[in-house]
């Protein structure tokens, strides 16, 4: 089992920045990837970015050039730096970990971008 706790969400004006953090605990060995998804109002959950165990990232198209994912294996923590935020980035952001065939999720952190 892996437990995930996110932090760093909040309210920000358009054009601003936020950094999300997610700390993993429990069985944190042999993790395939850590990453972030989001759920906007009225929409399905979608990929934001993931970072593989070899530190290679994958980004959704909307995140490229604005968001940066990073991982600190010594702290079992994954970060999402979000710059140039837009109102359409408003969503609940969920941390996720894939370990073997299992996916684990955090409780989510709200990001609200005002215009």
C-alpha positions as CSV (number, residue, x, y, z in Angstrom):
1,X,0.0,0.0,0.0
2,X,1.1,3.5,-0.8
3,X,-0.4,6.6,1.0
4,X,-0.2,10.0,-0.8
5,X,-0.7,13.4,0.7
6,X,-0.9,16.5,-1.5
7,X,-0.4,20.1,-0.6
8,X,0.1,23.4,-2.3
9,X,-3.2,24.1,-3.9
10,X,-5.0,27.4,-3.6
11,X,-6.4,30.5,-5.3
12,X,-4.3,32.3,-7.7
13,X,-4.9,35.0,-10.4
14,X,-4.5,34.2,-14.1
15,X,-0.8,34.3,-15.0
16,X,0.3,33.3,-11.6
17,X,2.1,30.2,-10.3
18,X,1.6,27.4,-7.8
19,X,3.7,24.5,-6.8
20,X,2.0,21.3,-5.7
21,X,3.7,18.7,-3.6
22,X,2.9,15.1,-3.0
23,X,4.6,12.9,-0.3
24,X,4.4,9.1,-0.7
25,X,4.6,6.8,2.3
26,X,4.2,3.1,3.0
27,X,5.5,0.7,0.4
28,X,7.4,3.1,-1.8
29,X,9.9,0.8,-3.5
30,X,9.5,-0.3,-7.1
31,X,7.3,2.6,-8.1
32,X,6.9,2.8,-11.8
33,X,5.8,6.4,-12.0
34,X,4.5,9.3,-9.9
35,X,2.4,12.0,-11.3
36,X,-0.6,14.3,-11.4
37,X,-4.1,14.1,-12.8
38,X,-6.9,16.7,-12.6
39,X,-10.6,16.8,-12.6
40,X,-12.2,20.1,-13.7
41,X,-15.9,20.8,-13.0
42,X,-18.1,18.8,-15.3
43,X,-15.2,17.0,-16.9
44,X,-13.5,13.6,-16.6
45,X,-10.2,13.2,-14.8
46,X,-7.3,13.8,-17.2
47,X,-3.6,13.4,-17.1
48,X,-1.4,16.4,-16.3
49,X,2.0,14.9,-16.1
50,X,3.9,11.8,-14.9
51,X,7.5,11.2,-14.2
52,X,8.9,7.7,-14.6
53,X,11.3,6.0,-12.3
54,X,14.2,6.9,-14.6
55,X,13.1,10.6,-14.2
56,X,11.7,11.0,-17.7
57,X,8.5,13.0,-17.8
58,X,5.4,12.9,-19.9
59,X,3.1,15.9,-20.2
60,X,-0.4,16.5,-21.4
61,X,-0.4,18.9,-24.4
62,X,-1.9,21.7,-22.3
63,X,0.9,21.3,-19.7
64,X,3.8,21.5,-22.0
65,X,5.8,24.7,-21.6
66,X,3.9,25.8,-18.5
67,X,4.1,23.0,-16.0
68,X,7.1,21.1,-14.8
69,X,7.1,17.8,-12.9
70,X,10.0,16.8,-10.7
71,X,10.7,14.0,-8.3
72,X,12.9,13.8,-5.2
73,X,13.4,10.1,-4.5
74,X,15.2,10.8,-1.2
75,X,12.0,12.3,0.1
76,X,9.5,10.2,-1.9
77,X,8.0,13.4,-3.1
78,X,6.8,14.6,-6.5
79,X,6.3,18.2,-7.4
80,X,4.3,20.0,-10.0
81,X,5.4,23.6,-10.7
82,X,2.6,25.4,-12.6
83,X,3.3,28.7,-14.2
84,X,1.2,31.0,-16.4
85,X,-1.9,29.6,-14.9
86,X,-5.2,30.0,-16.8
87,X,-8.8,29.9,-15.5
88,X,-9.3,26.7,-17.4
89,X,-6.6,25.1,-15.1
90,X,-9.1,25.3,-12.3
91,X,-9.6,21.7,-11.0
92,X,-8.9,19.3,-8.3
93,X,-5.4,18.0,-8.8
94,X,-4.7,14.4,-7.7
95,X,-1.4,12.8,-7.0
96,X,-1.0,9.3,-8.3
97,X,1.5,6.5,-8.1
98,X,1.7,3.3,-10.2
99,X,3.3,0.4,-8.4
100,X,3.2,-2.9,-10.3
101,X,-0.4,-3.3,-11.5
102,X,-1.8,-1.0,-8.9
103,X,-2.7,2.7,-8.9
104,X,-2.8,4.8,-5.8
105,X,-4.4,8.2,-5.4
106,X,-4.2,11.1,-3.0
107,X,-7.2,12.9,-1.7
108,X,-6.8,15.8,-4.1
109,X,-6.0,19.5,-3.8
110,X,-8.1,22.3,-5.2
111,X,-6.5,24.8,-7.6
112,X,-8.6,27.8,-8.5
113,X,-7.4,30.3,-11.1
114,X,-9.4,33.6,-11.2
115,X,-9.5,35.7,-14.3
